[in-house]
Amino acid sequence: MVNAPLYPDSNGDTGVERGHGSTTSTPRWVYVFGLIAIHLVVLFVILHFAGGGLGSHTMS
């Protein structure tokens, strides 16, 4: 015998959809600020290792 649905009017619809990803995505401004921040960090590291940095840490 076939099991009867718990709710006869639902026609087997559970209300949960499968196979659909998130409908929202990361805004473009988040990527832009992220790229700017990464570039600034890389620039700081390059200048620091090259000896330039943000100035001398010793007093003259």
Biopython code that builds the backbone (N, CA, C, O; Angstrom):
import numpy as np
from Bio.PDB.StructureBuilder import StructureBuilder

atoms = [
    (1, "MET", "N", (0.836, -1.172, 0.000)),
    (1, "MET", "CA", (0.000, 0.000, 0.000)),
    (1, "MET", "C", (0.886, 1.242, 0.000)),
    (1, "MET", "O", (1.910, 1.274, 0.681)),
    (2, "VAL", "N", (0.502, 2.246, -0.748)),
    (2, "VAL", "CA", (1.261, 3.487, -0.843)),
    (2, "VAL", "C", (0.924, 4.366, 0.343)),
    (2, "VAL", "O", (-0.237, 4.488, 0.734)),
    (3, "ASN", "N", (1.978, 4.992, 0.924)),
    (3, "ASN", "CA", (1.742, 5.886, 2.059)),
    (3, "ASN", "C", (0.970, 7.115, 1.604)),
    (3, "ASN", "O", (1.288, 7.712, 0.576)),
    (4, "ALA", "N", (-0.023, 7.480, 2.358)),
    (4, "ALA", "CA", (-0.814, 8.679, 2.059)),
    (4, "ALA", "C", (-0.050, 9.914, 2.522)),
    (4, "ALA", "O", (0.614, 9.869, 3.558)),
    (5, "PRO", "N", (-0.129, 11.025, 1.773)),
    (5, "PRO", "CA", (0.555, 12.237, 2.221)),
    (5, "PRO", "C", (-0.024, 12.754, 3.524)),
    (5, "PRO", "O", (-1.211, 12.587, 3.802)),
    (6, "LEU", "N", (0.840, 13.393, 4.331)),
    (6, "LEU", "CA", (0.390, 13.922, 5.608)),
    (6, "LEU", "C", (-0.643, 15.021, 5.411)),
    (6, "LEU", "O", (-1.593, 15.134, 6.185)),
    (7, "TYR", "N", (-0.459, 15.822, 4.386)),
    (7, "TYR", "CA", (-1.374, 16.914, 4.087)),
    (7, "TYR", "C", (-1.915, 16.681, 2.680)),
    (7, "TYR", "O", (-1.200, 16.929, 1.709)),
    (8, "PRO", "N", (-3.116, 16.227, 2.543)),
    (8, "PRO", "CA", (-3.642, 15.854, 1.224)),
    (8, "PRO", "C", (-3.680, 17.012, 0.221)),
    (8, "PRO", "O", (-3.603, 16.768, -0.983)),
    (9, "ASP", "N", (-3.794, 18.244, 0.673)),
    (9, "ASP", "CA", (-3.887, 19.381, -0.247)),
    (9, "ASP", "C", (-2.530, 19.865, -0.743)),
    (9, "ASP", "O", (-2.479, 20.744, -1.603)),
    (10, "SER", "N", (-1.428, 19.319, -0.230)),
    (10, "SER", "CA", (-0.102, 19.828, -0.579)),
    (10, "SER", "C", (0.414, 19.288, -1.905)),
    (10, "SER", "O", (1.338, 19.869, -2.476)),
    (11, "ASN", "N", (-0.149, 18.202, -2.413)),
    (11, "ASN", "CA", (0.296, 17.559, -3.662)),
    (11, "ASN", "C", (1.778, 17.217, -3.636)),
    (11, "ASN", "O", (2.438, 17.251, -4.675)),
    (12, "GLY", "N", (2.302, 16.891, -2.480)),
    (12, "GLY", "CA", (3.706, 16.507, -2.351)),
    (12, "GLY", "C", (4.669, 17.669, -2.307)),
    (12, "GLY", "O", (5.881, 17.453, -2.280)),
    (13, "ASP", "N", (4.172, 18.906, -2.299)),
    (13, "ASP", "CA", (5.032, 20.087, -2.253)),
    (13, "ASP", "C", (5.401, 20.370, -0.813)),
    (13, "ASP", "O", (4.536, 20.617, 0.028)),
    (14, "THR", "N", (6.719, 20.330, -0.532)),
    (14, "THR", "CA", (7.165, 20.576, 0.842)),
    (14, "THR", "C", (7.440, 22.043, 1.084)),
    (14, "THR", "O", (7.614, 22.451, 2.233)),
    (15, "GLY", "N", (7.486, 22.855, 0.025)),
    (15, "GLY", "CA", (7.768, 24.265, 0.182)),
    (15, "GLY", "C", (9.244, 24.577, 0.185)),
    (15, "GLY", "O", (9.627, 25.743, 0.287)),
    (16, "VAL", "N", (10.095, 23.553, 0.072)),
    (16, "VAL", "CA", (11.541, 23.742, 0.066)),
    (16, "VAL", "C", (12.031, 23.484, -1.351)),
    (16, "VAL", "O", (11.809, 22.408, -1.905)),
    (17, "GLU", "N", (12.703, 24.482, -1.939)),
    (17, "GLU", "CA", (13.225, 24.320, -3.284)),
    (17, "GLU", "C", (14.656, 23.822, -3.228)),
    (17, "GLU", "O", (15.421, 24.199, -2.340)),
    (18, "ARG", "N", (15.016, 22.966, -4.187)),
    (18, "ARG", "CA", (16.373, 22.444, -4.240)),
    (18, "ARG", "C", (17.074, 22.955, -5.485)),
    (18, "ARG", "O", (16.434, 23.308, -6.476)),
    (19, "GLY", "N", (18.394, 22.989, -5.422)),
    (19, "GLY", "CA", (19.180, 23.293, -6.590)),
    (19, "GLY", "C", (19.322, 24.775, -6.898)),
    (19, "GLY", "O", (19.909, 25.128, -7.920)),
    (20, "HIS", "N", (18.820, 25.623, -6.075)),
    (20, "HIS", "CA", (18.955, 27.051, -6.313)),
    (20, "HIS", "C", (19.957, 27.617, -5.322)),
    (20, "HIS", "O", (19.850, 27.393, -4.117)),
    (21, "GLY", "N", (20.928, 28.351, -5.840)),
    (21, "GLY", "CA", (21.929, 28.976, -4.984)),
    (21, "GLY", "C", (21.374, 30.237, -4.352)),
    (21, "GLY", "O", (20.184, 30.537, -4.452)),
    (22, "SER", "N", (22.244, 30.952, -3.713)),
    (22, "SER", "CA", (21.865, 32.201, -3.082)),
    (22, "SER", "C", (21.472, 33.216, -4.149)),
    (22, "SER", "O", (22.100, 33.289, -5.206)),
    (23, "THR", "N", (20.437, 33.993, -3.871)),
    (23, "THR", "CA", (19.979, 34.985, -4.842)),
    (23, "THR", "C", (20.721, 36.300, -4.684)),
    (23, "THR", "O", (20.592, 37.188, -5.527)),
    (24, "THR", "N", (21.494, 36.436, -3.617)),
    (24, "THR", "CA", (22.253, 37.665, -3.411)),
    (24, "THR", "C", (23.722, 37.397, -3.695)),
    (24, "THR", "O", (24.202, 36.276, -3.526)),
    (25, "SER", "N", (24.428, 38.424, -4.124)),
    (25, "SER", "CA", (25.860, 38.301, -4.359)),
    (25, "SER", "C", (26.560, 39.474, -3.692)),
    (25, "SER", "O", (25.925, 40.432, -3.251)),
    (26, "THR", "N", (27.874, 39.378, -3.630)),
    (26, "THR", "CA", (28.653, 40.438, -2.993)),
    (26, "THR", "C", (28.608, 41.687, -3.864)),
    (26, "THR", "O", (28.847, 41.609, -5.069)),
    (27, "PRO", "N", (28.306, 42.835, -3.267)),
    (27, "PRO", "CA", (28.258, 44.074, -4.057)),
    (27, "PRO", "C", (29.622, 44.420, -4.645)),
    (27, "PRO", "O", (30.658, 44.033, -4.104)),
    (28, "ARG", "N", (29.613, 45.147, -5.750)),
    (28, "ARG", "CA", (30.847, 45.506, -6.444)),
    (28, "ARG", "C", (31.750, 46.367, -5.579)),
    (28, "ARG", "O", (32.972, 46.243, -5.658)),
    (29, "TRP", "N", (31.173, 47.249, -4.745)),
    (29, "TRP", "CA", (32.003, 48.145, -3.941)),
    (29, "TRP", "C", (32.836, 47.369, -2.928)),
    (29, "TRP", "O", (33.913, 47.826, -2.545)),
    (30, "VAL", "N", (32.364, 46.211, -2.488)),
    (30, "VAL", "CA", (33.140, 45.397, -1.546)),
    (30, "VAL", "C", (34.400, 44.878, -2.235)),
    (30, "VAL", "O", (35.480, 44.885, -1.644)),
    (31, "TYR", "N", (34.262, 44.428, -3.486)),
    (31, "TYR", "CA", (35.428, 43.980, -4.240)),
    (31, "TYR", "C", (36.405, 45.122, -4.484)),
    (31, "TYR", "O", (37.617, 44.938, -4.374)),
    (32, "VAL", "N", (35.884, 46.307, -4.818)),
    (32, "VAL", "CA", (36.753, 47.451, -5.094)),
    (32, "VAL", "C", (37.555, 47.828, -3.853)),
    (32, "VAL", "O", (38.771, 47.999, -3.932)),
    (33, "PHE", "N", (36.887, 47.958, -2.710)),
    (33, "PHE", "CA", (37.609, 48.303, -1.482)),
    (33, "PHE", "C", (38.578, 47.192, -1.073)),
    (33, "PHE", "O", (39.656, 47.476, -0.551)),
    (34, "GLY", "N", (38.212, 45.956, -1.299)),
    (34, "GLY", "CA", (39.114, 44.853, -0.997)),
    (34, "GLY", "C", (40.378, 44.898, -1.835)),
    (34, "GLY", "O", (41.480, 44.694, -1.326)),
    (35, "LEU", "N", (40.211, 45.168, -3.131)),
    (35, "LEU", "CA", (41.378, 45.271, -4.010)),
    (35, "LEU", "C", (42.261, 46.450, -3.631)),
    (35, "LEU", "O", (43.487, 46.337, -3.648)),
    (36, "ILE", "N", (41.652, 47.581, -3.289)),
    (36, "ILE", "CA", (42.440, 48.742, -2.856)),
    (36, "ILE", "C", (43.220, 48.414, -1.589)),
    (36, "ILE", "O", (44.398, 48.752, -1.480)),
    (37, "ALA", "N", (42.572, 47.757, -0.634)),
    (37, "ALA", "CA", (43.244, 47.407, 0.619)),
    (37, "ALA", "C", (44.406, 46.450, 0.370)),
    (37, "ALA", "O", (45.475, 46.606, 0.961)),
    (38, "ILE", "N", (44.207, 45.467, -0.495)),
    (38, "ILE", "CA", (45.280, 44.514, -0.804)),
    (38, "ILE", "C", (46.453, 45.235, -1.466)),
    (38, "ILE", "O", (47.611, 44.971, -1.141)),
    (39, "HIS", "N", (46.156, 46.141, -2.388)),
    (39, "HIS", "CA", (47.226, 46.886, -3.051)),
    (39, "HIS", "C", (48.002, 47.758, -2.057)),
    (39, "HIS", "O", (49.227, 47.853, -2.141)),
    (40, "LEU", "N", (47.303, 48.385, -1.131)),
    (40, "LEU", "CA", (47.991, 49.214, -0.140)),
    (40, "LEU", "C", (48.886, 48.378, 0.767)),
    (40, "LEU", "O", (49.990, 48.803, 1.106)),
    (41, "VAL", "N", (48.430, 47.210, 1.157)),
    (41, "VAL", "CA", (49.243, 46.335, 2.010)),
    (41, "VAL", "C", (50.478, 45.870, 1.250)),
    (41, "VAL", "O", (51.578, 45.872, 1.802)),
    (42, "VAL", "N", (50.315, 45.472, -0.004)),
    (42, "VAL", "CA", (51.453, 45.027, -0.809)),
    (42, "VAL", "C", (52.436, 46.174, -1.002)),
    (42, "VAL", "O", (53.646, 45.973, -0.900)),
    (43, "LEU", "N", (51.933, 47.375, -1.279)),
    (43, "LEU", "CA", (52.803, 48.539, -1.439)),
    (43, "LEU", "C", (53.586, 48.820, -0.157)),
    (43, "LEU", "O", (54.783, 49.103, -0.209)),
    (44, "PHE", "N", (52.912, 48.741, 0.991)),
    (44, "PHE", "CA", (53.580, 48.969, 2.273)),
    (44, "PHE", "C", (54.691, 47.938, 2.504)),
    (44, "PHE", "O", (55.788, 48.285, 2.942)),
    (45, "VAL", "N", (54.397, 46.683, 2.208)),
    (45, "VAL", "CA", (55.394, 45.628, 2.415)),
    (45, "VAL", "C", (56.597, 45.843, 1.499)),
    (45, "VAL", "O", (57.741, 45.702, 1.931)),
    (46, "ILE", "N", (56.340, 46.187, 0.233)),
    (46, "ILE", "CA", (57.446, 46.425, -0.704)),
    (46, "ILE", "C", (58.299, 47.600, -0.239)),
    (46, "ILE", "O", (59.527, 47.509, -0.234)),
    (47, "LEU", "N", (57.662, 48.703, 0.152)),
    (47, "LEU", "CA", (58.420, 49.864, 0.619)),
    (47, "LEU", "C", (59.183, 49.555, 1.899)),
    (47, "LEU", "O", (60.305, 50.027, 2.086)),
    (48, "HIS", "N", (58.578, 48.764, 2.780)),
    (48, "HIS", "CA", (59.235, 48.419, 4.044)),
    (48, "HIS", "C", (60.496, 47.594, 3.784)),
    (48, "HIS", "O", (61.540, 47.858, 4.381)),
    (49, "PHE", "N", (60.410, 46.605, 2.904)),
    (49, "PHE", "CA", (61.574, 45.771, 2.606)),
    (49, "PHE", "C", (62.611, 46.513, 1.778)),
    (49, "PHE", "O", (63.792, 46.171, 1.826)),
    (50, "ALA", "N", (62.194, 47.521, 1.018)),
    (50, "ALA", "CA", (63.135, 48.289, 0.201)),
    (50, "ALA", "C", (63.863, 49.342, 1.031)),
    (50, "ALA", "O", (64.815, 49.958, 0.553)),
    (51, "GLY", "N", (63.421, 49.553, 2.278)),
    (51, "GLY", "CA", (64.103, 50.501, 3.140)),
    (51, "GLY", "C", (63.437, 51.860, 3.159)),
    (51, "GLY", "O", (63.869, 52.737, 3.907)),
    (52, "GLY", "N", (62.422, 52.062, 2.380)),
    (52, "GLY", "CA", (61.729, 53.352, 2.353)),
    (52, "GLY", "C", (60.767, 53.474, 3.519)),
    (52, "GLY", "O", (60.944, 54.323, 4.392)),
    (53, "GLY", "N", (59.776, 52.648, 3.533)),
    (53, "GLY", "CA", (58.798, 52.644, 4.616)),
    (53, "GLY", "C", (58.092, 53.960, 4.779)),
    (53, "GLY", "O", (57.932, 54.702, 3.809)),
    (54, "LEU", "N", (57.668, 54.266, 5.978)),
    (54, "LEU", "CA", (56.985, 55.505, 6.271)),
    (54, "LEU", "C", (57.903, 56.505, 6.957)),
    (54, "LEU", "O", (57.437, 57.470, 7.563)),
    (55, "GLY", "N", (59.177, 56.280, 6.863)),
    (55, "GLY", "CA", (60.135, 57.167, 7.497)),
    (55, "GLY", "C", (61.027, 56.391, 8.447)),
    (55, "GLY", "O", (60.849, 55.191, 8.660)),
    (56, "SER", "N", (61.953, 57.074, 8.990)),
    (56, "SER", "CA", (62.903, 56.450, 9.893)),
    (56, "SER", "C", (62.286, 56.268, 11.275)),
    (56, "SER", "O", (61.509, 57.103, 11.736)),
    (57, "HIS", "N", (62.639, 55.174, 11.924)),
    (57, "HIS", "CA", (62.138, 54.913, 13.278)),
    (57, "HIS", "C", (63.106, 55.417, 14.340)),
    (57, "HIS", "O", (62.826, 55.319, 15.535)),
    (58, "THR", "N", (64.226, 55.946, 13.918)),
    (58, "THR", "CA", (65.200, 56.462, 14.871)),
    (58, "THR", "C", (65.205, 57.981, 14.835)),
    (58, "THR", "O", (64.943, 58.604, 13.806)),
    (59, "MET", "N", (65.507, 58.550, 15.980)),
    (59, "MET", "CA", (65.583, 60.012, 16.061)),
    (59, "MET", "C", (66.989, 60.444, 15.693)),
    (59, "MET", "O", (67.951, 59.736, 15.990)),
    (60, "SER", "N", (67.121, 61.588, 15.054)),
    (60, "SER", "CA", (68.440, 62.040, 14.654)),
    (60, "SER", "C", (69.074, 62.943, 15.696)),
    (60, "SER", "O", (70.196, 63.411, 15.506)),
]
sb = StructureBuilder()
sb.init_structure("model")
sb.init_model(0)
sb.init_chain("A")
sb.init_seg("    ")
for serial, (resi, resn, name, xyz) in enumerate(atoms, 1):
    if name == "N":
        sb.init_residue(resn, " ", resi, " ")
    sb.init_atom(name, np.array(xyz, "f"), 0.0, 1.0, " ", f" {name:<3s}", serial, name[0])
structure = sb.get_structure()
